């Protein structure tokens, strides 16, 4: 018996990637259902060698569905998450809405997948699991083996986030502005970003908060602590860059215990979901171009920071549509299956 999987928001960037990865990883599904809003009903989407037609979320019956992977935004997750979960279907949500609920686990399987065993055994679970922010997911995958080795005290993160993190509109805006500059010597207008994104960088993602941080920066701080360790001090600056796919992060880490660059490199090489590309020569590091389409998080530029005791600097790159979103949701479902979750029609 296989599992029935519904992909909510299947016509969006992340939804399409979910369908791609379900097929690539040969997820044990007997049926995959593409769901979207009424305006996208009937749209065709690829799933492996099949073509699915999007069904209307508004009138879909989730009875008998095992997993609902949601990538349709916080408003849809807020309204539909509890309704879907009440049907007995497990919701794996890509939006930010459920991440900070103390009764909803926030999961990156390589980091805290063990939490799911207790969640699965709980008779009072909400049937909702949250997927972290795309920047947080790749960050904690790289930090986990280092935290285990020398215990992280504080991290300073600067993110360099691609426009695909802002959805199709962000990708279109970069493309149109770049084309406009080459054709007309003018970038043209834009509504997705507050300033020109083509050939520029914007130190502003999401809304501003009272302390001057943006919501994106707050997400990285709050989620890293929830997933990895509440005691870690985190500060972040999030920057949008003119890259189509792939988020990058420069991370300065302060540890409680001594750790060398060689020890960190060895630990990262053994860590699940991590590829170390760290040659101290031109081109001996990962950039977003190399990470597109890959499952792993790439770590480069591993070096000691002589300005603080027990300090390291690292560079992290990952495909934000994959590990940062679609892949992680599917890995959560795979982890639940490994822990013994059976298809509902086999119960």
ChimeraX attribute file (.defattr): number of C-alpha atoms within 10 A of each C-alpha:
attribute: neighborCount
match mode: 1-to-1
recipient: residues
	/A:1	11
	/A:2	15
	/A:3	21
	/A:4	21
	/A:5	25
	/A:6	24
	/A:7	25
	/A:8	29
	/A:9	24
	/A:10	31
	/A:11	25
	/A:12	16
	/A:13	18
	/A:14	27
	/A:15	26
	/A:16	21
	/A:17	21
	/A:18	28
	/A:19	25
	/A:20	20
	/A:21	20
	/A:22	21
	/A:23	18
	/A:24	11
	/A:25	11
	/A:26	10
	/A:27	17
	/A:28	15
	/A:29	16
	/A:30	11
	/A:31	12
	/A:32	20
	/A:33	19
	/A:34	28
	/A:35	29
	/A:36	25
	/A:37	18
	/A:38	13
	/A:39	8
	/A:40	17
	/A:41	16
	/A:42	16
	/A:43	16
	/A:44	16
	/A:45	19
	/A:46	17
	/A:47	20
	/A:48	14
	/A:49	8
	/A:50	10
	/A:51	11
	/A:52	19
	/A:53	19
	/A:54	23
	/A:55	21
	/A:56	17
	/A:57	21
	/A:58	11
	/A:59	8
	/A:60	11
	/A:61	10
	/A:62	20
	/A:63	12
	/A:64	15
	/A:65	22
	/A:66	25
	/A:67	27
	/A:68	26
	/A:69	26
	/A:70	29
	/A:71	28
	/A:72	22
	/A:73	15
	/A:74	17
	/A:75	12
	/A:76	17
	/A:77	23
	/A:78	15
	/A:79	10
	/A:80	17
	/A:81	25
	/A:82	15
	/A:83	14
	/A:84	22
	/A:85	20
	/A:86	16
	/A:87	15
	/A:88	17
	/A:89	24
	/A:90	21
	/A:91	28
	/A:92	28
	/A:93	28
	/A:94	28
	/A:95	21
	/A:96	17
	/A:97	16
	/A:98	23
	/A:99	24
	/A:100	16
	/A:101	10
	/A:102	9
	/A:103	15
	/A:104	16
	/A:105	25
	/A:106	27
	/A:107	27
	/A:108	26
	/A:109	23
	/A:110	21
	/A:111	20
	/A:112	17
	/A:113	17
	/A:114	15
	/A:115	15
	/A:116	19
	/A:117	14
	/A:118	9
	/A:119	18
	/A:120	15
	/A:121	10
	/A:122	11
	/A:123	7
	/A:124	9
	/A:125	15
	/A:126	18
	/A:127	23
	/A:128	24
	/A:129	26
	/A:130	24
	/A:131	29
	/A:132	29
	/A:133	23
	/A:134	25
	/A:135	32
	/A:136	22
	/A:137	27
	/A:138	31
	/A:139	26
	/A:140	23
	/A:141	26
	/A:142	27
	/A:143	23
	/A:144	22
	/A:145	23
	/A:146	21
	/A:147	20
	/A:148	10
	/A:149	16
	/A:150	18
	/A:151	19
	/A:152	23
	/A:153	18
	/A:154	17
	/A:155	21
	/A:156	17
	/A:157	23
	/A:158	19
	/A:159	26
	/A:160	24
	/A:161	28
	/A:162	24
	/A:163	27
	/A:164	23
	/A:165	25
	/A:166	16
	/A:167	15
	/A:168	14
	/A:169	16
	/A:170	21
	/A:171	20
	/A:172	16
	/A:173	22
	/A:174	26
	/A:175	18
	/A:176	16
	/A:177	22
	/A:178	21
	/A:179	16
	/A:180	16
	/A:181	14
	/A:182	10
	/A:183	10
	/A:184	11
	/A:185	11
	/A:186	12
	/A:187	21
	/A:188	14
	/A:189	13
	/A:190	17
	/A:191	10
	/A:192	18
	/A:193	19
	/A:194	10
	/A:195	13
	/A:196	20
	/A:197	23
	/A:198	19
	/A:199	13
	/A:200	10
	/A:201	16
	/A:202	17
	/A:203	13
	/A:204	19
	/A:205	20
	/A:206	14
	/A:207	11
	/A:208	14
	/A:209	12
	/A:210	6
	/A:211	6
	/A:212	8
	/A:213	18
	/A:214	19
	/A:215	16
	/A:216	23
	/A:217	26
	/A:218	19
	/A:219	20
	/A:220	25
	/A:221	21
	/A:222	18
	/A:223	24
	/A:224	24
	/A:225	16
	/A:226	18
	/A:227	21
	/A:228	19
	/A:229	15
	/A:230	13
	/A:231	11
	/A:232	19
	/A:233	16
	/A:234	20
	/A:235	16
	/A:236	20
	/A:237	19
	/A:238	24
	/A:239	20
	/A:240	21
	/A:241	21
	/A:242	22
	/A:243	21
	/A:244	19
	/A:245	21
	/A:246	28
	/A:247	30
	/A:248	28
	/A:249	24
	/A:250	18
	/A:251	20
	/A:252	18
	/A:253	23
	/A:254	24
	/A:255	21
	/A:256	14
	/A:257	14
	/A:258	13
	/A:259	19
	/A:260	16
	/A:261	17
	/A:262	12
	/A:263	13
	/A:264	21
	/A:265	21
	/A:266	13
	/A:267	18
	/A:268	22
	/A:269	15
	/A:270	12
	/A:271	17
	/A:272	16
	/A:273	18
	/A:274	22
	/A:275	20
	/A:276	23
	/A:277	18
	/A:278	19
	/A:279	13
	/A:280	11
	/A:281	7
	/A:282	6
	/A:283	10
	/A:284	12
	/A:285	20
	/A:286	23
	/A:287	19
	/A:288	21
	/A:289	14
	/A:290	14
	/A:291	21
	/A:292	19
	/A:293	17
	/A:294	13
	/A:295	20
	/A:296	21
	/A:297	27
	/A:298	28
	/A:299	27
	/A:300	22
	/A:301	21
	/A:302	23
	/A:303	18
	/A:304	20
	/A:305	17
	/A:306	9
	/A:307	8
	/A:308	11
	/A:309	14
	/A:310	19
	/A:311	24
	/A:312	23
	/A:313	18
	/A:314	23
	/A:315	25
	/A:316	29
	/A:317	31
	/A:318	33
	/A:319	29
	/A:320	31
	/A:321	26
	/A:322	28
	/A:323	26
	/A:324	28
	/A:325	27
	/A:326	27
	/A:327	24
	/A:328	26
	/A:329	29
	/A:330	23
	/A:331	20
	/A:332	21
	/A:333	23
	/A:334	15
	/A:335	18
	/A:336	19
	/A:337	14
	/A:338	11
	/A:339	14
	/A:340	10
	/A:341	14
	/A:342	15
	/A:343	18
	/A:344	17
	/A:345	12
	/A:346	8
	/A:347	6
